[in-house]
């Protein structure tokens, strides 16, 4: 029986929703037995109006893309701080690259691409400014303030469920996406990833970070894709900036994986598909994994911890430390921004944005100032953090050059 149609206010025909199968339902019929399906979705912590045409994970994907937290990723460090070269990867570029790899893998492994895409674009929402150096700095501050450890995987939960990022409300992503984001730990080097299907993903928490594997196979795909994406792109960026040259790259990497980003990613994807098809796991062959590990060790020594990067680390940590100390004074004086008269004592862009943040968030009185500032500073872009530092801690230039 053909679907009935009716005309809307513009005279356009649209099909009656009651007689059609949503595209995602048709799509999910052809997926692997190991794939996640919308009918088994564990739900989300917040309520959204029902949308019969989008799977819950399609909705998550779009909610992330339109969020302020995602938009800020374009000005957050992937590896190299405040690059003037527009061809160097930012945290947003990296997230989209992970999504591209995960989508390709899901297509060939017959897994749910919508779920993988949502996890991939959201996996770094909790990242600090200035990459992993910024993360280290905020961890030091957090521990000293008695607030526990800080890592971007766990911090993503606060961004997802507490920050009012979309039309004045939290993102409230599904538990499958939250679980994949919190458990994406790309720095742990495993040759095989098997989903932990026995855990209750509705209990996902900050303690899940660095301690658990994803509960879905799509989450495992993203976790592996994260590693593939950053190893390939970081190598290309380092060559672009002249930190290394291609002759320094291990011969095995060049021979087995290739010379450029596309070749490296392509060879690894082909290997993962061969090793993982029809199984409840994501894996690479022993040969490819050995070369991947060699590339990882090479990158650690020659890119992530090279002299160029090490010289900048104290500068980055000083910026975030002084921002925290300076802004804590503002919060202490103004009662966490609740005293509107005292707020007038603190002009400038940085303080204005901080007060706006406080007004939107409406933190309860029992939340300590340190916790508020970790939320605020971790959401900053590199450029805003640097601009805030310059505004709050101006350097007084002498009129004469000292002799």
N, C-alpha and C positions, 0 to 999 in steps of 0.2 A: 504493500500500500504506500503510495507516494506521500511524502510529508506535506501537510497543509501549510499554506503561507497566508500571511495577512500583511496589510500595508501599515507602515508607521506614518508619523506626521509629515514626512517628506515625500510620501508616495513610493517609498522603496519597499520591495518585498523582503520579508525576513521569515525564516522558517520557524514553525512552532516548536518551542523547546521540548514540549512533552513527547514528541514523536521521534526525536533524534538521539543517537548515542553520542556522547561527548567525544571529541577527537582523542583525548587521552585514554578513554576506556577502550577504544578500538586499538590504539597503539599498544596498550599494556597486554592485549591478548597474545601478541607475538613474542613476548619477552621470555627469557630463560626461567627455569624453575627457581633459580637462585636470586632473581630480581625482586626488588621491592614493588609492591602494588598499592595503589591508593586506597583500595578497600580495607587494607590492613594498617593504614596510617594510625599511629598512636595518638594523634591529635596535637593540640598546641595549648600552652598555658593561658592564652587570652582568647576571647571570642571574636570571630569575624563574621560578617554577613555571608551567607551561603552563596557560592558561585558554582552553578552546575556545569559550567563550560571549562573550568580550569581545575587541574588536579591540585591538591594542597601544596605540592612541591613546585608547580608552576607559579602559584601565587607567591610562595616564598622567594623564588627567583626574582620576580618582578618587584616585590616589596624591598628586597635588598638593593636592586639596581637604582631605585628611586630614593633611597635613603641618603641622608646627609653623611652618615658614617662611611658609606661606599664612595660618595663623591670626594671625600677628603683623601681617599687613598691615592689620588693622582698627584698629591703633593707630599706623600710620605715616602721615606727612603726604602728602597728594596735592599741595596747593599751600599751604594755610593751616595754620600751626603750632598744634598743641594747641588746636583749636577747642573752645569750650564749647557751641557750637550743634550739636546732634546731627544736623542736616540737612545739614551740610557734608561733602563727599565725603572719604573716607579712601582710602588706597591699595587697600584691599580693594574698596570700592565701585567705584572706577575699574576694577579688574581684571574685576569682574563685568559692568560696563557694556560694556567692550570685548568680553567673551565674548558678550553679548547681541547686539551689533551684528554681530559676526563670524558668529554662528550664523544670523542673518537673511539676511545676504549669501550665505552658503554655501547656504542653502535655495533661494534664487532663482537662484543661479548654478550649482546642481547640483554643488557641491564637497563635500568631506568635512568635515562639521560636527564630527565627533569630534576630528579633528586640529586644527581651528581652535580649538575650545573648550579643548583641552589647552594649546595655545600661549598663548591669551588669559589663562587663569587663572594661568599660570606666568610671564607675560612680565615681571613686576616682582618676582620672588622675590629678586633680588639687590639690591634698592633699599636705600639707606641710610636711617637715621632723618632726619626733617626734610627730606624731599624732595630737590630738586636743590641746595639750599644745603648740606645734609648731604653730598651727593655731592661738591660742590666742596671742602668741608672735608677729606674723606677723600682726595680726589685730591691736595691740597696736602701732606698728611701722608705719603701713599704715595710721592710723588715725592721729598720731602726724605729719606725713609728709604731711598731707592735701590731701591724695590720696583716702579717703573714707574707708569704711570697707573692710576687707579681709575675705572671707570664701572660703572653698575649692570647693563648688558647683559652685560659680560664677567664681572662678579662672580657672575652667576647660575650660571655653569658650576661655580664652587666650591660653591655651595649645592646644586646638583643632584647633583654627583658626589663631593663630599667630606663635606658636613655630614651627620651621622647624624640625619635628620629623621623617619624613619618606622620605628618599632619597632626602633630601634638600627641601621638600615641607611640607606644613601644612597638617593636617589630613583631614580637610574639610568633617567632618561627616555629614550625612543627618540631616535635622532639627528635625525629630522625635527622633533620638538618642541624639542630643544636648539637646532637651527639656527634655527627660527622665533623662539625667545626671544632668542638672542644677536643676531640680525639685525633686531630689531623697531624699531630707531631711529626713533622717531616725530617727532623734532625736525627731521629732514631733510625739506624740503618738496618733494615730487615730485608732479606731476600724474598720472603713469603709473608703475605698478610692474609689472615683468616678472620672474618668477622666474628665478634663475640655475640652470637645470637641468643645466648642464654641470659644476658643481662636485661634489666628493666630500664629501657632508655628514657622512660619518664622520670627517672631518678638522676638524670644527668646533672652533674654539679661541678664546681671548680676542682673538686678532688679527682674528677675523671681525667683531667689534663695530665699528660705524661705518664699516666698510670693504666689506661685502658686502650683497647683497640675499638674501632667503630663497631656498632651493632649491625650495620648493613654492609653488603658487599660494595654498594656504591660509595659508601664512606671510605672503604679500603682503596677503591680506585682513586679517589681524590687524594688520599694520603700518599699513594705512590706517585700520582701525577704531580703533586707539589714538589717532590724531590727531583723528578725528571725536569720539570720546568725551571727550577732555580739553578740546577747544575748547568744546564745548557745555556740559559740566558746570561748567568753571571760570568761564564767563561767568555761569551761574546762581548759583554760590556767591558770586561777587564782588557780585552784586546783592543777595543775601541778607544779606551782611555790611555793605552800605552803602558799599562801596568805589567802586562806580560806580552810576549809575542808568540806566534803559533808554534815556533820551533821549540819553545819551552814545554808545551803540552806533551804529556807522556805519549810515546810512540804507539803504545797499545790503544790509547784512546783515539788517536787519529786514524789508526788502521781499522779498528773494529767499529767505532761509532761514527767517525767522520770528522770533517773540519769545521763545519758551521752548525748553527742552531737547528736548522731544518733537518740536516742529515742525522744529527745526534738524536733528536726527538723521534724521527721516523724509524730509525733502527731499533730504538728501545720499545716503541709502540708495537712494532711487528713481533718482537721477541715476547712481550707480555701477552699478546693475543695468542701466540703459539703455545705458551706455557700455561695459560689460564682458561682457555676455552672449555666450556662445559663443566667447570669445577667451581667449588665454593671457596675460591681464593684468588688472590692477585699475586703473580710471581714473575720473576725473570729467570732465565737459564743461569746455570753456574758461571758460564763464560761471560755473559753480559754483566752479571752481578759483580764479578771480580773486577771488570774494567770500570764499572760505575763506582765501585769503592775506591779504585785508584784515582779516578777523577775527583771524588769527594776529598780524599786526602791531599791531592795536589791543590785543590781550591782552598782548603783550610790553610795550607802553608803559604801559598803564593798570592791569594786574593783576600780572603777574609782576615788574615792576620799579617798581611804584608806591611812594610814600614809606612807606606802611604796611609793605610787605614789606622795603624796603631798611633800615628802622630796626632790624629784627629779625635781619638777616643776621649782623652782627658778634657778636651774643649767641649765635646758633646755633653759629657757627664756634668761638667761645671754649669753649663747652660740650664740643664734640667734641675740640678740641685738648687741653684740660686733662684730659679723660677718658683720652685716649691717653697723655699724659705720666705721669699718676698711676698708671695700671694697668701701664705699662711698668716703673715702679719696683717694683711688686709681682712682676712676672715675673722681673726681674733678681735680686731678693733671694731668691726662692724657687726659682730654677732652673726657671722656667716651671712652677711648681707641683709639681715633683717632690719637693721637700724638705717632707715632711709636718709636721715640727716647726716650721719657719719659717712655714708657712702659718698657724699659730696666732697669729702676730703681726698678722694682718690679719683682724679680725672684720668683721661687717656683711653685709648682703644682697648688695651689689655684688660683694664679694670671694668670697662663698660661691658665687654663680652663676658667676663666672669660674672658680673651682677645679672646680666640677662640669663646666663646659664642657671644661676641660682633661682631666679624667679620662675623659670620654666620647670626646673626639677622639683622645687618645693621639698627639699630634704627634711625629714623629721628631725627634731631637736637632738635625738640620741645619736645621729650619725656624726662621727668625729670629723673635724676639719680636714685631717689628713686623708681620709677616705674620699671626701668630696674632691680634694685637689688631685688625687690619683685619677679619678674619673675625668676631671677637667683636662689635666695635662696629657693624659694618654690619648685623648681625642684630638689633640692639636696636630696640625700639619707641621712639617719641618720649618717652613717659611714663617708660619705664625709664631711658633716657639722662638725662633731667632728674633723676629720682630718684637715679640713681647719682652724678651731678654734685653734687647737694645733700649726699649722704652723704660723698663723698670730699673735697670742697672746701667745707666748711661756712662760711657767712658769720657772723662774730662780730658780734652786734648790741651796740652800746654801751649801758650802763645808763642813761645820760642823753643827751638830745638835745643835740648840740653847739650852742653859742651863736654 
